[in-house]
Amino acid sequence: MATVELRFSALPEHVRTARLVAAAVARRAGVDEAVLDEVRLAVGEACSRAVGLHQSHAVAAPVKVALIEDEKLFSIEVGDEAPHAVAADRVAGGADADADVEAEEDEMGLAVISGLVDDVQVTAGADGGLIRMSWPTVPPTVTLA
């Protein structure tokens, strides 16, 4: 299992670099060429979401991206260290309008990712969140002379 890890300051200009690295590693791992645009878009959305959460909660820690190559699966994990309020906490706490807008934007970003990737897992809590996305890899073809 090969893993590439990226850490970058929560600045929007670094999202493009994460997208390019993710696409290059996915290609090398054997992800189908037809799916690479989806990989790029999903990573961009996940990283943009993490950057936005870090900025809105004044988190100084870097955004973390792990690109994991298994035998038949390529996975990307995008992690943030921003506190996430679960829906019940927002309702019980009488969340303000800014929190409602942030929650709607967060849900829309997750909906975009779910539309791009069949295998997505999202975890979130008071210490941060993690989006794990996976794609199947295609074994290299061997040509006989």
Secondary structure, DSSP 8 states (H G I E B T S, - for coil): -EEEEEEE-S-GGGHHHHHHHHHHHHHHHTB-GGGHHHHHHHHHHHHHHHHHHHHHTT--S-EEEEEEE-SSEEEEEEEE-S----HHHHHHTT--HHHHHHHHHHHHHHHHHHHH-SEEEEEEETTEEEEEEEEEB--------
